[in-house]
Amino acid sequence: MMRDILEGPDDYLLPPWLDRSLNVCILCLDFPISFVFDIVTFPYQYWRYYHLPPPPPDE
């Protein structure tokens, strides 16, 4: 992802230096938060997946 951010096309709404730095900051902040959130909520997601009601029968 970092390579795509640094070598990707520029966004024309923001200056290129600001656009790239914002994308890098968002990636650096979002990845650890998402990783921890996924680990913390995994038991609930696992439980919920196996306790969903069965799908409706096809007609």
C-alpha positions as CSV (number, residue, x, y, z in Angstrom):
1,M,0.0,0.0,0.0
2,M,2.8,2.4,0.8
3,R,4.3,1.9,-2.7
4,D,0.9,2.7,-4.3
5,I,0.6,5.8,-2.2
6,L,4.1,7.1,-3.0
7,E,4.1,6.1,-6.7
8,G,0.4,6.5,-7.5
9,P,-1.2,9.3,-9.5
10,D,-1.6,12.7,-7.8
11,D,-4.9,13.9,-6.6
12,Y,-5.7,17.2,-8.2
13,L,-7.8,18.5,-5.3
14,L,-4.8,18.9,-3.0
15,P,-1.1,19.7,-3.7
16,P,0.9,16.5,-4.3
17,W,3.0,16.9,-1.2
18,L,0.0,17.4,1.0
19,D,-2.0,14.6,-0.6
20,R,0.8,12.0,-0.2
21,S,1.6,13.0,3.4
22,L,-2.1,12.8,4.4
23,N,-2.4,9.3,2.8
24,V,0.7,8.1,4.6
25,C,-0.5,9.5,7.9
26,I,-4.0,7.9,7.5
27,L,-2.4,4.6,6.6
28,C,0.0,4.7,9.5
29,L,-2.9,5.5,11.9
30,D,-5.5,3.3,10.4
31,F,-3.6,0.0,10.1
32,P,-2.8,-0.5,13.8
33,I,-6.2,0.6,15.0
34,S,-7.9,-1.8,12.5
35,F,-5.6,-4.6,13.4
36,V,-6.3,-4.3,17.2
37,F,-10.0,-3.9,16.6
38,D,-10.1,-7.0,14.5
39,I,-8.3,-9.0,17.2
40,V,-10.5,-7.7,20.0
41,T,-13.7,-8.4,18.2
42,F,-12.8,-11.7,16.7
43,P,-14.4,-13.8,19.5
44,Y,-17.7,-12.0,19.0
45,Q,-17.5,-12.3,15.2
46,Y,-16.8,-16.0,15.4
47,W,-19.7,-16.6,17.9
48,R,-22.1,-14.5,15.7
49,Y,-21.1,-16.3,12.5
50,Y,-22.0,-19.7,14.0
51,H,-25.2,-18.5,15.7
52,L,-26.8,-16.8,12.7
53,P,-30.2,-18.2,11.8
54,P,-30.3,-20.6,8.8
55,P,-30.9,-19.0,5.4
56,P,-34.4,-19.2,4.1
57,P,-35.2,-22.1,1.8
58,D,-35.2,-21.5,-1.9
59,E,-38.6,-21.5,-3.5
